[in-house]
């Protein structure tokens, strides 16, 4: 029997809030990931980290969902990673002190939590990551047990407010207007001529589909769930999972196949392919002619149709990396425009201008921001969320200027100085050796006979040895002569 999941939830509110706002143009709703985690186990603890004095609108929804708010004290020198450190310390403390907690859910897209995820996995804990596919690091998605994308938790379409039609009751016959006195024309003072406002330039259309519903001319729309991918993009993963089950000698049933696919790719979600359940996803694969089902309802076994599946898997394999050279070409052309940062919509417009036939769905991406996030993991771009500008794109480490080569003139001077020093040392050594040889060849001087001179008192005092100084300060008593 599978062990019951007791989940502790940790929310990095600053990261997830600005990520959702900059990519999906909507406010973060903590109830959506909590409801998704309740389907996987019991939530026993909920913590959210932020400077709540600046997040007054979010305090109410946290209190409504019984989330314990941990105040992050800002530092005078900056508090960039203050919440990350507090969250990691509390999670590790709970792993040691609460043995009943066997699963941890981190609601964030920050790649700084990768060491924490690896440490908790080493302690045998199940790790869930909740974040947006457009701003969560792919390395973090692949290192957890299950990645839950925030986009899959949204409704299918954004609610569009219809035009208001006022009905004031039954239609009556119009009343003839009264005869009114002729109105005087208003006196118009001298005024400056009114200038006609030029129409606003609309943002370039997004690739892979039309603009989402609810978009305004100013670009302040709320984005709903992205357009689903084709099931062909999932064929490499399905084929790999079926091969794993075949090597284990296990019948590939629906539940076992899904768990194996999650194990191989934690970021897999059937909702990305337009299916509300895994059984619906399998039905789409069957209709496409890639698999065949055997057995009764509820106990289906899956068989892979080799010919069609192999062709589909070969066409969909390694598609994500094939789009990187196209983006590299665009960044080379607009290198000066992107140095100070550019919005994702601007980069998408440049991409459609240079490569008019570019379709991100063919490469396995639901949104253009997801493609840029993949390029960021490959050091091609760098993305930073901004509340005013949205997700801002900068050039990555790949476009960083190369280190300057060392100048030749200083090296030549250094070599010349080193050679002069070596020549001077050699000359000094030669002179010393010559002096030593000359000294050894000189004849020894004969010894002079000692001359005896008179013993004068002065000479005796000079020749007398020096008196020894007593080392001890104790004076010996003087011996007295006996009295006769």
GUKOL-228129 format. One line per field, with one value per residue (C-alpha): chain; residue in three letters; residue number from 1; x, y, z. Coordinates in steps of 0.001 Angstrom, whole numbers, plus 500000, padded with zeros to 6 digits. Example, Ala and Ser with C-alpha at 12.3 -4.5 7.8 and 13.67 -1.06 7.14 Angstrom:
<rs>
chain = [A / A]
resn = [ala / ser]
resi = [1 / 2]
u = [512300 / 513670]
v = [495500 / 498940]
w = [507800 / 507140]
</rs>
This chain:
<rs>
chain = [A / A / A / A / A / A / A / A / A / A / A / A / A / A / A / A / A / A / A / A / A / A / A / A / A / A / A / A / A / A / A / A / A / A / A / A / A / A / A / A / A / A / A / A / A / A / A / A / A / A / A / A / A / A / A / A / A / A / A / A / A / A / A / A / A / A / A / A / A / A / A / A / A / A / A / A / A / A / A / A / A / A / A / A / A / A / A / A / A / A / A / A / A / A / A / A / A / A / A / A / A / A / A / A / A / A / A / A / A / A / A / A / A / A / A / A / A / A / A / A / A / A / A / A / A / A / A / A / A / A / A / A / A / A / A / A / A / A / A / A / A / A / A / A / A / A / A / A / A / A / A / A / A / A / A / A / A / A / A / A / A / A / A / A / A / A / A / A / A / A / A / A / A / A / A / A / A / A / A / A / A / A / A / A / A / A / A / A / A / A / A / A / A / A / A / A / A / A / A / A / A / A / A / A / A / A / A / A / A / A / A / A / A / A / A / A / A / A / A / A / A / A / A / A / A / A / A / A / A / A / A / A / A / A / A / A / A / A / A / A / A / A / A / A / A / A / A / A / A / A / A / A / A / A / A / A / A / A / A / A / A / A / A / A / A / A / A / A / A / A / A / A / A / A / A / A / A / A / A / A / A / A / A / A / A / A / A / A / A / A / A / A / A / A / A / A / A / A / A / A / A / A / A / A / A / A / A / A / A / A / A / A / A / A / A / A / A / A / A / A / A / A / A / A / A / A / A / A / A / A / A / A / A / A / A / A / A / A / A / A / A / A / A / A / A / A / A / A / A / A / A / A / A / A / A / A / A / A / A / A / A / A / A / A / A / A / A / A / A / A / A / A / A / A / A / A / A / A / A / A / A / A / A / A / A / A / A / A / A / A / A / A / A / A / A / A / A / A / A / A / A / A / A / A / A / A / A / A / A / A / A / A / A / A / A / A / A / A / A / A / A / A / A / A / A / A / A / A / A / A / A / A / A / A / A / A / A / A / A / A / A / A / A / A / A / A / A / A / A / A / A / A / A / A / A / A / A / A / A / A / A / A / A / A / A / A / A / A / A / A / A / A / A / A / A / A / A / A / A / A / A / A / A / A]
resn = [unk / unk / unk / unk / unk / unk / unk / unk / unk / unk / unk / unk / unk / unk / unk / unk / unk / unk / unk / unk / unk / unk / unk / unk / unk / unk / unk / unk / unk / unk / unk / unk / unk / unk / unk / unk / unk / unk / unk / unk / unk / unk / unk / unk / unk / unk / unk / unk / unk / unk / unk / unk / unk / unk / unk / unk / unk / unk / unk / unk / unk / unk / unk / unk / unk / unk / unk / unk / unk / unk / unk / unk / unk / unk / unk / unk / unk / unk / unk / unk / unk / unk / unk / unk / unk / unk / unk / unk / unk / unk / unk / unk / unk / unk / unk / unk / unk / unk / unk / unk / unk / unk / unk / unk / unk / unk / unk / unk / unk / unk / unk / unk / unk / unk / unk / unk / unk / unk / unk / unk / unk / unk / unk / unk / unk / unk / unk / unk / unk / unk / unk / unk / unk / unk / unk / unk / unk / unk / unk / unk / unk / unk / unk / unk / unk / unk / unk / unk / unk / unk / unk / unk / unk / unk / unk / unk / unk / unk / unk / unk / unk / unk / unk / unk / unk / unk / unk / unk / unk / unk / unk / unk / unk / unk / unk / unk / unk / unk / unk / unk / unk / unk / unk / unk / unk / unk / unk / unk / unk / unk / unk / unk / unk / unk / unk / unk / unk / unk / unk / unk / unk / unk / unk / unk / unk / unk / unk / unk / unk / unk / unk / unk / unk / unk / unk / unk / unk / unk / unk / unk / unk / unk / unk / unk / unk / unk / unk / unk / unk / unk / unk / unk / unk / unk / unk / unk / unk / unk / unk / unk / unk / unk / unk / unk / unk / unk / unk / unk / unk / unk / unk / unk / unk / unk / unk / unk / unk / unk / unk / unk / unk / unk / unk / unk / unk / unk / unk / unk / unk / unk / unk / unk / unk / unk / unk / unk / unk / unk / unk / unk / unk / unk / unk / unk / unk / unk / unk / unk / unk / unk / unk / unk / unk / unk / unk / unk / unk / unk / unk / unk / unk / unk / unk / unk / unk / unk / unk / unk / unk / unk / unk / unk / unk / unk / unk / unk / unk / unk / unk / unk / unk / unk / unk / unk / unk / unk / unk / unk / unk / unk / unk / unk / unk / unk / unk / unk / unk / unk / unk / unk / unk / unk / unk / unk / unk / unk / unk / unk / unk / unk / unk / unk / unk / unk / unk / unk / unk / unk / unk / unk / unk / unk / unk / unk / unk / unk / unk / unk / unk / unk / unk / unk / unk / unk / unk / unk / unk / unk / unk / unk / unk / unk / unk / unk / unk / unk / unk / unk / unk / unk / unk / unk / unk / unk / unk / unk / unk / unk / unk / unk / unk / unk / unk / unk / unk / unk / unk / unk / unk / unk / unk / unk / unk / unk / unk / unk / unk / unk / unk / unk / unk / unk / unk / unk / unk / unk / unk / unk / unk / unk / unk / unk / unk / unk / unk / unk / unk / unk / unk / unk / unk / unk / unk / unk / unk / unk / unk / unk / unk / unk / unk / unk / unk / unk / unk / unk / unk / unk / unk / unk / unk / unk / unk / unk / unk / unk / unk / unk / unk / unk / unk / unk / unk / unk / unk / unk / unk / unk / unk / unk / unk / unk / unk / unk]
resi = [1 / 2 / 3 / 4 / 5 / 6 / 7 / 8 / 9 / 10 / 11 / 12 / 13 / 14 / 15 / 16 / 17 / 18 / 19 / 20 / 21 / 22 / 23 / 24 / 25 / 26 / 27 / 28 / 29 / 30 / 31 / 32 / 33 / 34 / 35 / 36 / 37 / 38 / 39 / 40 / 41 / 42 / 43 / 44 / 45 / 46 / 47 / 48 / 49 / 50 / 51 / 52 / 53 / 54 / 55 / 56 / 57 / 58 / 59 / 60 / 61 / 62 / 63 / 64 / 65 / 66 / 67 / 68 / 69 / 70 / 71 / 72 / 73 / 74 / 75 / 76 / 77 / 78 / 79 / 80 / 81 / 82 / 83 / 84 / 85 / 86 / 87 / 88 / 89 / 90 / 91 / 92 / 93 / 94 / 95 / 96 / 97 / 98 / 99 / 100 / 101 / 102 / 103 / 104 / 105 / 106 / 107 / 108 / 109 / 110 / 111 / 112 / 113 / 114 / 115 / 116 / 117 / 118 / 119 / 120 / 121 / 122 / 123 / 124 / 125 / 126 / 127 / 128 / 129 / 130 / 131 / 132 / 133 / 134 / 135 / 136 / 137 / 138 / 139 / 140 / 141 / 142 / 143 / 144 / 145 / 146 / 147 / 148 / 149 / 150 / 151 / 152 / 153 / 154 / 155 / 156 / 157 / 158 / 159 / 160 / 161 / 162 / 163 / 164 / 165 / 166 / 167 / 168 / 169 / 170 / 171 / 172 / 173 / 174 / 175 / 176 / 177 / 178 / 179 / 180 / 181 / 182 / 183 / 184 / 185 / 186 / 187 / 188 / 189 / 190 / 191 / 192 / 193 / 194 / 195 / 196 / 197 / 198 / 199 / 200 / 201 / 202 / 203 / 204 / 205 / 206 / 207 / 208 / 209 / 210 / 211 / 212 / 213 / 214 / 215 / 216 / 217 / 218 / 219 / 220 / 221 / 222 / 223 / 224 / 225 / 226 / 227 / 228 / 229 / 230 / 231 / 232 / 233 / 234 / 235 / 236 / 237 / 238 / 239 / 240 / 241 / 242 / 243 / 244 / 245 / 246 / 247 / 248 / 249 / 250 / 251 / 252 / 253 / 254 / 255 / 256 / 257 / 258 / 259 / 260 / 261 / 262 / 263 / 264 / 265 / 266 / 267 / 268 / 269 / 270 / 271 / 272 / 273 / 274 / 275 / 276 / 277 / 278 / 279 / 280 / 281 / 282 / 283 / 284 / 285 / 286 / 287 / 288 / 289 / 290 / 291 / 292 / 293 / 294 / 295 / 296 / 297 / 298 / 299 / 300 / 301 / 302 / 303 / 304 / 305 / 306 / 307 / 308 / 309 / 310 / 311 / 312 / 313 / 314 / 315 / 316 / 317 / 318 / 319 / 320 / 321 / 322 / 323 / 324 / 325 / 326 / 327 / 328 / 329 / 330 / 331 / 332 / 333 / 334 / 335 / 336 / 337 / 338 / 339 / 340 / 341 / 342 / 343 / 344 / 345 / 346 / 347 / 348 / 349 / 350 / 351 / 352 / 353 / 354 / 355 / 356 / 357 / 358 / 359 / 360 / 361 / 362 / 363 / 364 / 365 / 366 / 367 / 368 / 369 / 370 / 371 / 372 / 373 / 374 / 375 / 376 / 377 / 378 / 379 / 380 / 381 / 382 / 383 / 384 / 385 / 386 / 387 / 388 / 389 / 390 / 391 / 392 / 393 / 394 / 395 / 396 / 397 / 398 / 399 / 400 / 401 / 402 / 403 / 404 / 405 / 406 / 407 / 408 / 409 / 410 / 411 / 412 / 413 / 414 / 415 / 416 / 417 / 418 / 419 / 420 / 421 / 422 / 423 / 424 / 425 / 426 / 427 / 428 / 429 / 430 / 431 / 432 / 433 / 434 / 435 / 436 / 437 / 438 / 439 / 440 / 441 / 442 / 443 / 444 / 445 / 446 / 447 / 448 / 449 / 450 / 451 / 452 / 453 / 454 / 455 / 456 / 457 / 458 / 459 / 460 / 461 / 462 / 463 / 464 / 465 / 466 / 467 / 468 / 469 / 470 / 471 / 472 / 473 / 474 / 475 / 476 / 477 / 478 / 479 / 480 / 481 / 482 / 483 / 484]
u = [500000 / 501345 / 502397 / 500094 / 501479 / 501758 / 502751 / 504397 / 503951 / 506490 / 505623 / 508264 / 505670 / 507904 / 509148 / 505859 / 503864 / 506096 / 506549 / 502799 / 502192 / 504918 / 504169 / 500431 / 499301 / 497241 / 497442 / 498724 / 496002 / 497363 / 494200 / 494939 / 498182 / 496751 / 493757 / 496099 / 498246 / 495189 / 494614 / 498031 / 497900 / 497141 / 498539 / 499836 / 501693 / 501596 / 504129 / 504557 / 507613 / 507560 / 507774 / 504071 / 504127 / 504381 / 501899 / 498727 / 496329 / 497807 / 497437 / 493715 / 493897 / 496661 / 494483 / 491483 / 493538 / 495068 / 498601 / 501050 / 502779 / 506462 / 507713 / 510980 / 512877 / 514547 / 518237 / 519701 / 522147 / 519417 / 517330 / 517545 / 517849 / 516439 / 513316 / 515275 / 517545 / 514692 / 512637 / 515518 / 516357 / 512736 / 512300 / 515428 / 514380 / 510980 / 512611 / 514512 / 511913 / 508663 / 509099 / 505472 / 506119 / 507231 / 506539 / 507499 / 505918 / 507883 / 505835 / 508519 / 510408 / 513784 / 516671 / 518410 / 516283 / 517986 / 520432 / 517496 / 515575 / 518562 / 519109 / 515464 / 515445 / 518510 / 516488 / 513807 / 511221 / 508854 / 509281 / 506592 / 507443 / 504662 / 505543 / 505014 / 506595 / 507543 / 509687 / 510609 / 514070 / 514058 / 516748 / 514415 / 511563 / 513625 / 515033 / 511744 / 509343 / 506490 / 506279 / 502851 / 502626 / 500580 / 499261 / 497562 / 495624 / 493956 / 490586 / 490418 / 489513 / 489642 / 486186 / 485152 / 482718 / 479965 / 478579 / 475927 / 472428 / 470091 / 466406 / 464223 / 460924 / 458293 / 458727 / 456420 / 455371 / 457610 / 456215 / 456258 / 458741 / 457504 / 457955 / 460906 / 462189 / 465133 / 468295 / 471026 / 474344 / 476965 / 479594 / 482902 / 485966 / 489264 / 490714 / 493735 / 493004 / 492376 / 494973 / 493884 / 495455 / 497332 / 496186 / 498279 / 500549 / 499469 / 501946 / 502924 / 500784 / 502067 / 503330 / 501479 / 497974 / 495858 / 495921 / 494202 / 490755 / 490497 / 493413 / 493216 / 494896 / 497308 / 498503 / 497068 / 495233 / 494993 / 496363 / 494533 / 495752 / 498057 / 497039 / 497482 / 500250 / 499789 / 500004 / 502800 / 505132 / 504587 / 505443 / 509144 / 508195 / 505389 / 507646 / 510402 / 508005 / 506562 / 510067 / 510909 / 507802 / 508573 / 512078 / 510603 / 508158 / 505095 / 501857 / 501549 / 498288 / 497083 / 498083 / 501437 / 502191 / 501425 / 503586 / 506453 / 506135 / 506133 / 509248 / 511045 / 509813 / 508405 / 507154 / 504723 / 501077 / 498251 / 496568 / 499366 / 497934 / 494342 / 493216 / 491531 / 492499 / 495136 / 492502 / 491477 / 495122 / 495346 / 492184 / 493785 / 496831 / 494558 / 492638 / 495940 / 496867 / 499929 / 498736 / 496200 / 494169 / 493360 / 491111 / 488016 / 487337 / 489339 / 491937 / 493304 / 496708 / 498520 / 500346 / 502551 / 502005 / 505611 / 505468 / 503387 / 504810 / 508412 / 507829 / 506088 / 508747 / 511544 / 509925 / 509299 / 512601 / 515066 / 512879 / 513453 / 517152 / 516510 / 514860 / 517906 / 519878 / 516895 / 516833 / 520609 / 520328 / 517648 / 519715 / 522727 / 520688 / 519029 / 522017 / 522131 / 518376 / 518431 / 521448 / 519301 / 516575 / 513583 / 510129 / 509175 / 506632 / 509376 / 511571 / 508587 / 507929 / 511565 / 511368 / 508281 / 509862 / 513070 / 511502 / 507980 / 507240 / 508328 / 505779 / 506812 / 504370 / 506342 / 509285 / 507286 / 506636 / 503229 / 504306 / 507122 / 508168 / 508615 / 510975 / 512933 / 513124 / 514678 / 517148 / 518048 / 519081 / 521368 / 523015 / 521668 / 519463 / 518865 / 515329 / 514383 / 510797 / 509723 / 506410 / 506268 / 507805 / 506864 / 509414 / 512516 / 515031 / 518778 / 521666 / 523067 / 526569 / 526964 / 527034 / 529362 / 532508 / 535557 / 538446 / 541039 / 544233 / 547416 / 549407 / 552711 / 554734 / 554547 / 555517 / 558544 / 559609 / 559200 / 561291 / 563985 / 564112 / 564337 / 567215 / 569141 / 568765 / 570027 / 573098 / 573906 / 573646 / 575962 / 578603 / 578520 / 578989 / 581978 / 583649 / 583227 / 584739 / 587766 / 588433 / 588291 / 590867 / 593229 / 593074 / 593920 / 597039 / 598715 / 601743 / 601279 / 602959 / 605709 / 604941 / 606752 / 608704 / 607284 / 609190 / 609775 / 609216 / 609429 / 606807 / 605457 / 602538 / 600380 / 601037 / 600366 / 597040 / 596273 / 597375 / 595613 / 592408 / 589142 / 587548 / 584558 / 581309 / 579408 / 576213 / 574588 / 573665 / 574183 / 577418 / 579399 / 580286 / 583885 / 585894 / 587402 / 590829 / 590815 / 591946 / 595133]
v = [500000 / 503416 / 505616 / 508479 / 511866 / 514520 / 517672 / 520802 / 523814 / 526645 / 529702 / 532101 / 534793 / 537479 / 535144 / 533498 / 536742 / 538758 / 535758 / 535261 / 538982 / 539502 / 536448 / 535810 / 539397 / 538328 / 538215 / 535133 / 533059 / 530781 / 528665 / 527166 / 525360 / 524401 / 522698 / 520843 / 519645 / 518430 / 515920 / 514398 / 514203 / 515984 / 519454 / 519602 / 522937 / 526075 / 528909 / 531986 / 534267 / 537935 / 541453 / 541610 / 545321 / 545845 / 543097 / 544267 / 542948 / 539447 / 539289 / 538695 / 535730 / 534185 / 534470 / 533004 / 529934 / 529559 / 530173 / 531201 / 534404 / 534649 / 538213 / 538781 / 541661 / 543797 / 544492 / 547989 / 546558 / 544768 / 541661 / 539848 / 536293 / 536873 / 534774 / 531977 / 531486 / 531553 / 529130 / 526683 / 526725 / 526153 / 523325 / 521535 / 522012 / 520491 / 517533 / 516713 / 517610 / 516404 / 512800 / 512560 / 515036 / 512968 / 515437 / 519055 / 521465 / 524567 / 527192 / 529127 / 529220 / 530196 / 527925 / 528767 / 526041 / 523242 / 522438 / 522310 / 519968 / 517656 / 517615 / 516800 / 514071 / 512604 / 512342 / 510336 / 513133 / 513586 / 517000 / 518965 / 522167 / 524596 / 527393 / 528766 / 527008 / 530402 / 531450 / 528263 / 526895 / 523706 / 522289 / 522735 / 521130 / 518033 / 517537 / 517218 / 514286 / 516226 / 519675 / 521345 / 524215 / 527199 / 527594 / 524177 / 525298 / 528201 / 528105 / 527330 / 530837 / 534269 / 535547 / 538146 / 540810 / 541029 / 544299 / 545750 / 545913 / 547918 / 546876 / 549276 / 547450 / 547063 / 549124 / 552092 / 554296 / 557297 / 560501 / 563418 / 566036 / 569309 / 572460 / 574103 / 577570 / 577914 / 577521 / 580034 / 578967 / 578909 / 581609 / 580038 / 581806 / 581766 / 578351 / 576501 / 574110 / 570574 / 568157 / 564831 / 561975 / 559475 / 555890 / 553800 / 551264 / 547780 / 545163 / 542640 / 539505 / 536601 / 533510 / 530252 / 531669 / 534770 / 537131 / 535815 / 536939 / 539922 / 541768 / 545485 / 547823 / 548851 / 545308 / 545036 / 541771 / 538742 / 535620 / 532372 / 528843 / 528627 / 526767 / 522971 / 521084 / 518243 / 514744 / 514027 / 516040 / 513499 / 510438 / 510221 / 510179 / 507628 / 505332 / 505588 / 504815 / 501783 / 500456 / 500819 / 498854 / 496201 / 495712 / 495339 / 492713 / 494707 / 495168 / 498826 / 499917 / 503523 / 504367 / 502625 / 504321 / 507776 / 507260 / 506050 / 509081 / 511357 / 509599 / 510132 / 513694 / 515419 / 518342 / 516163 / 517193 / 515891 / 519296 / 520691 / 518562 / 519675 / 516715 / 517084 / 513536 / 510988 / 508671 / 511467 / 511907 / 508181 / 508435 / 511215 / 509037 / 506217 / 508458 / 509665 / 506041 / 505841 / 503275 / 500484 / 499596 / 496079 / 494901 / 496260 / 499740 / 500537 / 497821 / 498857 / 497707 / 499817 / 498593 / 500823 / 500723 / 500529 / 502064 / 505163 / 505683 / 505433 / 507994 / 510367 / 509956 / 510528 / 513699 / 515089 / 514154 / 516925 / 519633 / 522140 / 522563 / 523121 / 526493 / 527934 / 528803 / 530818 / 532861 / 533309 / 534859 / 537307 / 538315 / 538967 / 541315 / 543225 / 543079 / 546842 / 547077 / 544391 / 545605 / 547716 / 545062 / 544312 / 542933 / 539420 / 540826 / 542811 / 539738 / 537770 / 540492 / 540406 / 536632 / 536776 / 539518 / 537582 / 534095 / 534573 / 530828 / 530252 / 528239 / 527485 / 524578 / 522614 / 522750 / 521730 / 525141 / 526382 / 530002 / 532166 / 532931 / 529202 / 529156 / 532093 / 530292 / 527292 / 529625 / 531102 / 527653 / 527454 / 530829 / 532556 / 535118 / 536337 / 537061 / 539272 / 539964 / 543573 / 544788 / 547731 / 546269 / 542647 / 539947 / 541719 / 539946 / 540647 / 539083 / 535986 / 534816 / 533487 / 537063 / 538380 / 540018 / 537783 / 538494 / 540828 / 539185 / 540197 / 542939 / 541959 / 545076 / 544512 / 540888 / 541928 / 544397 / 541701 / 539281 / 541929 / 542730 / 539050 / 538515 / 541552 / 540279 / 536832 / 538343 / 540483 / 537462 / 535448 / 538253 / 538564 / 534815 / 534879 / 537725 / 535885 / 532712 / 534696 / 536320 / 532932 / 531444 / 534458 / 534242 / 530539 / 531112 / 533757 / 532485 / 532217 / 534998 / 533842 / 534066 / 536888 / 535925 / 537116 / 540059 / 539944 / 543231 / 544435 / 543486 / 546862 / 547138 / 548651 / 545756 / 543296 / 544912 / 544778 / 541171 / 540079 / 538201 / 539926 / 539184 / 536951 / 538544 / 536612 / 535308 / 535194 / 538247 / 536484 / 537572 / 534967 / 535767 / 536791 / 534338 / 535915 / 534994 / 533536 / 535925 / 534733]
w = [500000 / 499080 / 501992 / 502834 / 501776 / 504500 / 502634 / 504013 / 501718 / 501462 / 499342 / 498062 / 497514 / 496014 / 493278 / 492333 / 492512 / 490197 / 487878 / 487421 / 487053 / 484458 / 482306 / 482686 / 483409 / 486422 / 490205 / 491980 / 493644 / 496367 / 496440 / 492999 / 493958 / 497361 / 495719 / 493348 / 496267 / 498186 / 495399 / 496149 / 499934 / 503197 / 503746 / 507309 / 507237 / 505084 / 505209 / 503000 / 503076 / 502090 / 503408 / 504180 / 504947 / 501171 / 500257 / 501923 / 499211 / 499546 / 503337 / 503067 / 500707 / 502817 / 505917 / 504073 / 503111 / 506605 / 505369 / 508079 / 506969 / 507897 / 507963 / 506130 / 507668 / 504978 / 505311 / 504833 / 502281 / 500320 / 500850 / 497531 / 498916 / 502394 / 501851 / 500155 / 503158 / 505697 / 503631 / 503226 / 506948 / 507999 / 505495 / 506719 / 510338 / 509609 / 507848 / 511073 / 513695 / 512047 / 511017 / 509906 / 507051 / 504082 / 501240 / 500615 / 498133 / 497119 / 495319 / 493474 / 490198 / 491631 / 490640 / 493958 / 495586 / 493622 / 496502 / 498924 / 496616 / 496279 / 500049 / 500821 / 498185 / 499857 / 503069 / 501258 / 500927 / 497988 / 496338 / 494476 / 492627 / 491683 / 489275 / 485808 / 482866 / 481481 / 484468 / 486356 / 485668 / 483584 / 485872 / 488841 / 486909 / 486125 / 489648 / 491562 / 491727 / 490117 / 488611 / 488653 / 486195 / 487268 / 483716 / 483920 / 487010 / 485208 / 483519 / 479828 / 478691 / 480206 / 481082 / 478532 / 479638 / 476989 / 475753 / 478002 / 476547 / 478723 / 478640 / 480589 / 480227 / 477525 / 474416 / 474299 / 471456 / 471139 / 472596 / 470160 / 471318 / 472630 / 470682 / 472206 / 471794 / 469510 / 471514 / 471284 / 469986 / 472726 / 472624 / 471828 / 473090 / 471254 / 471927 / 470719 / 467909 / 469030 / 467726 / 466487 / 468444 / 466389 / 466792 / 469138 / 467636 / 468536 / 469625 / 466970 / 466915 / 468949 / 467259 / 467288 / 467476 / 467787 / 470689 / 473798 / 474651 / 476904 / 475360 / 475163 / 472775 / 475502 / 476053 / 479601 / 479036 / 481262 / 479667 / 480130 / 479620 / 476581 / 473466 / 473805 / 472087 / 469658 / 471101 / 468650 / 470900 / 473703 / 471628 / 472612 / 476295 / 475812 / 473808 / 476400 / 479280 / 477487 / 476841 / 480542 / 481561 / 478968 / 480368 / 483846 / 482593 / 483741 / 481831 / 480780 / 482375 / 482520 / 486080 / 485816 / 482507 / 483915 / 487005 / 484815 / 482542 / 485602 / 486844 / 483547 / 483047 / 486178 / 484067 / 482070 / 482370 / 480230 / 480370 / 478222 / 475402 / 475880 / 478017 / 481394 / 482463 / 481519 / 480028 / 477657 / 476697 / 475871 / 473789 / 471735 / 471172 / 470014 / 467617 / 466147 / 465439 / 467679 / 470248 / 470595 / 473706 / 474901 / 477700 / 479369 / 480598 / 483701 / 483044 / 479684 / 478544 / 475990 / 472919 / 470812 / 467066 / 465979 / 462497 / 463199 / 466685 / 465533 / 462799 / 465207 / 467895 / 465404 / 464137 / 467640 / 469281 / 470136 / 468639 / 471432 / 470694 / 466982 / 467694 / 469472 / 466286 / 465041 / 468238 / 468142 / 464683 / 465890 / 468915 / 466712 / 464526 / 467402 / 469728 / 470299 / 470957 / 473651 / 475620 / 477946 / 478112 / 475910 / 476599 / 475591 / 473142 / 471402 / 471059 / 469765 / 467176 / 466035 / 465772 / 463544 / 461434 / 460727 / 460609 / 459337 / 459319 / 462931 / 464936 / 468503 / 468828 / 466271 / 468659 / 471737 / 473318 / 474384 / 474860 / 473606 / 477193 / 477739 / 474763 / 476209 / 479556 / 477806 / 476066 / 479455 / 480737 / 477699 / 478603 / 475501 / 477256 / 480784 / 482007 / 484940 / 486030 / 486309 / 487668 / 485255 / 482069 / 482631 / 481915 / 480604 / 478360 / 478336 / 476487 / 478167 / 478949 / 475398 / 474081 / 476781 / 475362 / 475332 / 477680 / 476074 / 474927 / 476818 / 475140 / 473542 / 474527 / 478303 / 477756 / 475718 / 478408 / 481050 / 479021 / 478433 / 482149 / 483040 / 480576 / 481917 / 485483 / 484497 / 482727 / 485782 / 488086 / 485866 / 485801 / 489588 / 489951 / 487562 / 489513 / 492797 / 491326 / 489948 / 493335 / 495058 / 492653 / 493026 / 496814 / 496764 / 494556 / 496826 / 498947 / 502686 / 504757 / 507198 / 510875 / 512748 / 515893 / 519168 / 520691 / 524472 / 526123 / 529660 / 532160 / 533082 / 535514 / 532815 / 530459 / 533290 / 533924 / 530188 / 529894 / 533047 / 532321 / 533031 / 536326 / 536222 / 537184 / 539759 / 538379 / 541772 / 543730 / 547122 / 548867 / 550734 / 554346 / 554938 / 557097 / 560184 / 561603 / 565090 / 567788 / 569572]
</rs>
